[in-house]
Amino acid sequence: MLMNKVLEELKKDIQSPPNVQSSGTHIPQFRVGLIITGKTLEFALQDSLQSQFLELTGLCQAVVCCRATPLQKSEVVKLVRNQLKVMTLAVGDGANDVSMIQVADIGVGISGQEGMQVSE
């Protein structure tokens, strides 16, 4: 329930940007990026929160998932592909990226001993 409230507050804050004063004629555009850790993804990827999480990410210009498990990486790709009905691209350089790369519509394994495991 707490994560639900956090997601709602974040969406509300993004949709109501602060007043930005500009001395010139150009008014700066309000841009938002989201950095989410694996611990937080654990909650955001629960069935009951996935829609809200996707709505929040849709309000951002960039989303960075860090310290995510291999399973979380593939779940994020699946969520985006299945819910947003878009083509997905996943790029990885290690064995822990294999499941994410395989679930994407286009998967790229960067050359090297670990990256080559994608094709196995």
C-alpha distance (Angstrom), angle and dihedral (degrees) to the residues before:
residue distance angle dihedral
M1 . . .
L2 3.80 . .
M3 3.82 92.6 .
N4 3.80 88.5 50.9
K5 3.82 89.9 57.2
V6 3.80 92.3 45.4
L7 3.80 91.9 53.3
E8 3.80 91.4 48.0
E9 3.82 92.2 49.8
L10 3.80 91.9 48.5
K11 3.81 91.8 50.5
K12 3.81 90.6 48.2
D13 3.81 92.0 49.7
I14 3.79 92.4 49.8
Q15 3.78 93.6 47.3
S16 3.83 91.5 50.3
P17 3.82 103.5 48.1
P18 3.78 119.3 -168.6
N19 3.80 119.2 -97.1
V20 3.77 106.5 -90.0
Q21 3.79 115.3 -156.7
S22 3.77 117.7 -151.3
S23 3.78 126.7 -170.8
G24 3.81 93.0 -155.1
T25 3.77 133.4 52.5
H26 3.80 92.7 -94.7
I27 3.80 113.1 86.6
P28 3.81 112.1 -155.2
Q29 3.78 115.1 -116.4
F30 3.80 116.1 -119.9
R31 3.81 108.0 -120.8
V32 3.77 128.3 -178.4
G33 3.76 133.3 -164.5
L34 3.79 127.0 -173.0
I35 3.78 125.6 -144.4
I36 3.78 112.9 -170.6
T37 3.79 127.6 -179.8
G38 3.77 128.0 -142.5
K39 3.80 90.8 -106.5
T40 3.81 90.7 57.7
L41 3.81 92.6 41.4
E42 3.79 85.9 59.4
F43 3.81 87.5 69.9
A44 3.81 99.2 33.0
L45 3.82 91.9 56.1
Q46 3.80 93.7 55.5
D47 3.82 111.0 116.2
S48 3.80 92.5 -114.6
L49 3.82 93.5 54.7
Q50 3.81 103.7 36.5
S51 3.81 95.9 94.5
Q52 3.79 93.1 49.8
F53 3.80 91.0 46.1
L54 3.80 90.7 52.4
E55 3.81 91.2 48.1
L56 3.79 90.0 52.2
T57 3.79 93.4 48.6
G58 3.80 89.8 48.7
L59 3.81 89.1 61.5
C60 3.81 91.5 55.9
Q61 3.78 130.1 84.4
A62 3.81 90.6 -147.3
V63 3.79 136.0 15.5
V64 3.79 122.3 -164.5
C65 3.79 120.6 -168.9
C66 3.79 110.1 -164.0
R67 3.77 133.5 -178.9
A68 3.82 89.1 16.7
T69 3.77 123.2 159.0
P70 3.81 119.9 -120.0
L71 3.81 89.1 -106.3
Q72 3.82 91.9 51.5
K73 3.80 90.6 50.6
S74 3.79 91.8 55.2
E75 3.83 92.1 42.6
V76 3.81 91.5 54.6
V77 3.82 91.1 51.2
K78 3.83 91.3 47.3
L79 3.80 92.0 47.8
V80 3.79 93.4 51.8
R81 3.82 93.3 43.6
N82 3.80 96.5 46.3
Q83 3.81 101.4 37.5
L84 3.80 100.9 36.8
K85 3.82 94.3 35.4
V86 3.81 91.9 -136.0
M87 3.77 133.1 135.6
T88 3.79 112.6 -99.3
L89 3.79 131.5 -148.3
A90 3.79 122.2 -164.3
V91 3.78 124.7 -172.2
G92 3.76 122.1 -169.4
D93 3.77 140.1 166.6
G94 3.76 103.9 -164.1
A95 3.76 146.6 50.1
N96 3.81 90.0 -99.9
D97 3.84 88.5 63.8
V98 3.81 96.0 56.5
S99 3.83 97.8 95.5
M100 3.82 91.7 47.0
I101 3.80 91.9 49.2
Q102 3.80 93.2 47.2
V103 3.82 94.4 50.3
A104 3.83 93.6 50.0
D105 3.80 121.8 90.8
I106 3.79 87.5 -123.7
G107 3.77 118.1 25.8
V108 3.77 124.8 -172.2
G109 3.77 123.1 -168.0
I110 3.76 112.6 -165.6
S111 3.76 113.0 -128.3
G112 3.74 118.7 -95.3
Q113 3.76 135.8 84.0
E114 3.81 94.6 -68.1
G115 3.81 96.5 37.2
M116 3.81 91.2 53.0
Q117 3.82 91.1 61.2
V118 3.80 88.7 79.1
S119 3.79 92.1 78.5
E120 3.80 94.0 51.7
